[in-house]
């Protein structure tokens, strides 16, 4: 009971902080920072929303790249901003970050309809592809966004949503980065498998996966930690889908770094100048691989300085739509 009360207090505190955040008006944007924007789209009477981080270098006369970052299940836009460090990176590298919010239960526990997962969003067939596309258009109407440099990142349920969005709206993105995610699966033995559709255009993909992830396992199948009947496509199947769709050369370039804790597999010679990269993290579980979490590792751990956001952005910078 005490643990439940602690969770409730944390959720209420997060809700209070979100309520205090500055709103992005329809007029002139005053100064850099993170702003909250509500949209006319609703779910269960609540307006859908997103956060947007604007770097100090922004000016309306110059178009800026946009990175759309999707949180995992039972997280939210604010939590994703803190965990990933993308806002701080945007201040250094001069791009805009958008953090959309999934649907919530009683204002909390946000999640996405990624097709095969998860929860009420999938059960109610919430049009999250439509919402995210509309949120991007809403932001483009308020800020000067370079439409040739719109990218998407997602973690866990958000990574699955990024896979789905990239497949269904490849016309909007220049590259996508799903982490700890799968392109499909089934909710139970009674339900048919679902997989993302074939995209209309080639799209560059960079993915990361912890080899000790017990929520979305590398080998696919049932989650060792959660149990139940839900099954996921494996990471090799998920990456293989994009390698085949992009028409990449069959040979894979494989390198190791961080004293063997990180293996990078890359496929080149893909259609339209696209590429596919997969980062496999030895000993890493179902947690965002960045300094917020890696900084707590013991001194001398090779992964201590690994920063997913930096690596993803360097990949994104090579690609335009």
N, C-alpha and C positions, 0 to 999 in steps of 0.2 A: 504493500500500500504506500509506503514511504517513497519507493522508486517511482510509482505512478504520479504522486504529488510533485516530485522533482521535475518530471517530464512536463507536467502541466504548467508549472511555474516557468520553465524554460520557453515553452511555446508562447505563453502570454507575454513574456519579456520580449521575444522576437517580434510578436505582433505589435507591441508598443513601439519598438524601434522603427518598424516599417511605417507605422502611422505617423511618426515624426519626420520621416524622410521628405525632402523637398520634392514638390511635384513639377513635372515638366509642362510648362504652360504652352498654349498654342501660339504665343507671341514670341518675342525675342528671348533667347536663352541668355541668362545672366550668369556668366562665370562657369568655370570647370567644376566637376564633381559628379556624384551619382544621384540620379533623379528617378522618381517613381511616376509611371504613366498608366492611368486606367483607360480602358477602351470601351466602346459601346457594346462589344460582344459580351454575353453573359452565360454563366452556367449556374443553375440553382439560384437564380436571382442575384448572384454576385458577379460584378464586372471582372472580366479577364484583365490581367495587368502585366507589366514588365518593368524592369529597371534598365536604365541606360547610363553608362559612364562616359562622360565627355572629357577628353584630355585638355590640359591647359593650352596646348598649341592650336586648338580648334579655332577656325575662322570660317565663316559662311561662304567666303569667296573661293575656297579650295575644297575639293571633294576628298573625303577620308574613307579609308577601308573600314569595314564593319565586321566584327566577330560576334556571332550569336552563340551564347553559351547556355546549354540546357542542363538543369539540375537533375539529380537522381530522384527516385521515389522517396517520398516522405521528407524531402529537403525542400528548399525554396530558392528563389533568385538571390536573396541576401546571403544565404548560406553558401551558395555556389560562388558568389563574388569573393567571400572571405577565403574559401578553401582553395581556389585556383590561382589567385594572384593576378588574374588577367587585367584588372583595373590598374594596378601598379605598372604592369608591363605596358599597357596602353599609354600611360603617361610618358613612358620612356620612348616608345616606338611610334607614337602619333597615330593611333587608330581609335575607333569608337567601339565600345562593347555593349551588347544588349543581353539582358538576362530575363527571358520570358518566364512566367510562372505557369506551372501546370494547373489542372483543376484541383480544388481542395475539398476536403470533407470538414464541414463546419468551420471553414476558414483556415484549416491546417492540413498537414499530410498531403502536400501537392504531389501529383504524379501525372503521367502521360499515357495516351493511347498509342502505343508503338505497334499496333496490329495484333501481335501475339501476347502482349503484356502492356500494361498491368492493371489490376484492380478494377475499380468502378469506371475509370476512364475507358478501358477497353470494353468492359461489359456494356456500357452505355454508347459505345461507338462515337465517342466525342471526336469532333473534327479538329484535332490538334494540328494537322498539317495546314488546314485552312486558317486556324488562329495564328500560327507562327508566321505564315506568309502575310497575313493581314497586319501583324505587328511590325514586320519589316517594312511594309508599305507605309504604315503610320509613321514610323521613324524616318523614313526617306522623305516624308512630307514636312518634317520638322527640322531635319539636319541635312547637310550636304553630304550624301553618301555616294561613294564611287560604286556604282552597280556592277562593275566588272570585278570588284574585289570584295565580295560578300562571302564570308566563311562561316562554318558551323562546327561547334564542339559540343560533345555530350558525354555524360558519365552515367554508367549503369542504365537505368530506365531511360535517362536522358540520352545516353549513347545509342540505345535502340531507336529512340525517337529521331535522332540525327541520321541514322541509317535510313529510316523510313522517309524522312523529309528529303534526303539526298536522292533517293530513288524516285520519288514522286514529283519532286520539283528541282531536278537537276538543271533546269533552265535558270534558276536563281543563284546557284552557288558556284564558286570557283574551286573550292576544296572542302573536305569534311574530315573531322577527327573524332570518331567514336572510341571511347575508352570503356573497358570492362563491359562489352556489349555483344549482342548477337543479332544477326539479320532475321531470325525467325525462330519458330518453335511451336509448341502447343500447350494450352493451359491444363489439359487433362487427357486421359486416354480416350475419352468419349468425344473430344473435340478435334477437328481436323487441324493439320499443321498449317501454319501461316508463314509466308516468306515475303520479303519485300519484292515489289515488282521490278521488272527490268527497266532501268532508266532510259530516257530518250537520248541522253548525251554522255560521253565519257566524263569521268569526274575523278580528280586526284583524291586519294584516301590515305590518311595516316592513322593508324590504330595502335593502342597500347593495351597490354594485358598482363596482369600479375599471374605468375605461374602457380601461386598458392591461393588463388581466388576460389573460395568455396561457395560463393553466391552465383556467379556466372562462370562456371568452370571452363578452362581451356579446352577440355575434351568434349564439352557439350553434355547433353543429357540432363539428369535431375540434379538440382543443387544439393551438394553434400551437407550444407549447413541448414537449409530450409526444409529439405525433404519434399514430401508431397508428390504430385503427379506432373507438375509443370516441367517441360523439357525445353532445352535450348539447342540451337544449332551450334556446332563447335566453332572455335576461332578459325581453324584452317578452312572450314566450309564458308564462313563469313567472308574471309579475305579472298578465298578462291573465287567467290562470286564476282568480286570487283576486278580481280586479275583477268578473269575470262571476259567480263563485260567490256573492260577497257582495251581488250586485245593486246595485252602486254606480252613481251617476249617470254617464253616459258622458263628461261634460265633465271634463277634467283641469286642475288648477291647477298651473302650473309657475312656479317661482321659482329664482333663482340667488343664491348667496352666496359668501363667500370669494373675492372678486374674479373670479367666474365659474368657479372651480375646482369648485364643487359645484352641481349642479342637483337640485332636489327636485320630484318629481312626486307629486301627492296626488289621491286620489279620495274624495269625500265622498258623503253621501246613501246610505250602504250599509245593508243590513238589520241590525237589532238594534243600531244605534248603532256598528257596526264602521266601520273606515276602512282604506285602503291607501296606503302611502307608499313611494316609491322614491328613494333617494339615489344619484346618479351622480357619481363622483369622477374628475375630469379628470386624466390622467397617472398614475393610481394603478394598481398591479399587484395580484398575488395575495398580499396581506399584510393582516393585521388593521389597520384604520385607527384607530390610537390613539397616545397619547403615547409608548409604548414604542418605536414605530418612527418616528412622525412627528417626534419630538423631535430626531432626527438630521438632519432636513432643514436645508438652508442657511437662514440668517437671511433673513427677508423672504418665504419661501415661504408662500403663503396657506393651505396645508393644515397648517402647522406646529402650530397649536393645535386642530385638529379632533380631537374625542374621541367615538368611536362609542358607547362605553358610556353616556356622559352623555345623548346624543341618544336612544338606545334607551330608557333608563329614563324620560325625560320622556314619551316616547310610551306606554310601558307604564302609567304612572301615570294616564292618561286612561281606562283600560279595566278593567272587571271582568267576570267571567263570570256 
